[in-house]
Amino acid sequence: AQSVSQHNHHVILSEAASLELGCNYSYGGTVNLFWYVQYPGQHLQLLLKYFSGDPLVKGIKGFEAEFIKSKFSFNLRKPSVQWSDTAEYFCAVKTGGSYIPTFGRGTSLIVHP
Amino acid sequence: DAGVIQSPRHEVTEMGQEVTLRCKPISGHDYLFWYRQTMMRGLELLIYFNNNVPIDDSGMPEDRFSAKMPNASFSTLKIQPSEPRDSAVYFCASRRGSSYNEQFFGPGTRLTVL
């Protein structure tokens, strides 16, 4: 079974700092990749997703993620974070043989104003 | 559309009591998922349904947990008897058709078992 690793459990940044959250998976075949965000007290929302084509995916609110197949990674990036980006971020991976994605444990991001 | 609706939003109960969580998926969505979120274990898939039929319940912790989907617009997750270690946020999510589509999550039910 595939596994999803988010190595950073907690990240603390100051506003305007650059962000990169790691996501690695264990499956070697075709994958579909997602990043979800959960703002404090709210439900999970889709931030961006990758299925095929350009490995650099642009999402909402200035986020982007790059699929690097050789590294089994789908890291989330933002060049300049804001206080409002404080949230929990979840990476999810769906393999070709599965109907549902597997979620990582999440990374808690705190941005200080 | 109102999105995925869950009730109650908060539930506080005593150990040993029965707890029923409810979910109304987005109309037209044929997949429904129940997740549990805790600090220790993150987001765990408990069970999911397709066209009201349970497909995979391997994530259900034990026999105290049961889930039903009597029709396309309603699902319940029941815990009987409840225990303090069941305290968590329980999310329901729904999806239409292909697994390429995103899951839409409900606001969650925060359960506290004393």
Interface residues (C-beta under 8 A of the other chain):
Chain A: N32 F34 Y36 Q42 H43 L44 Q45 L46 K49 F51 F90 K94 S98 Y99 I100 P101 T102 F103 G104 R105 G106
Chain B: V4 Y31 F33 Y35 R41 G42 L43 L45 Y48 N50 I55 D56 F91 A93 S99 Y100 E102 Q103 F105 G106 P107 G108
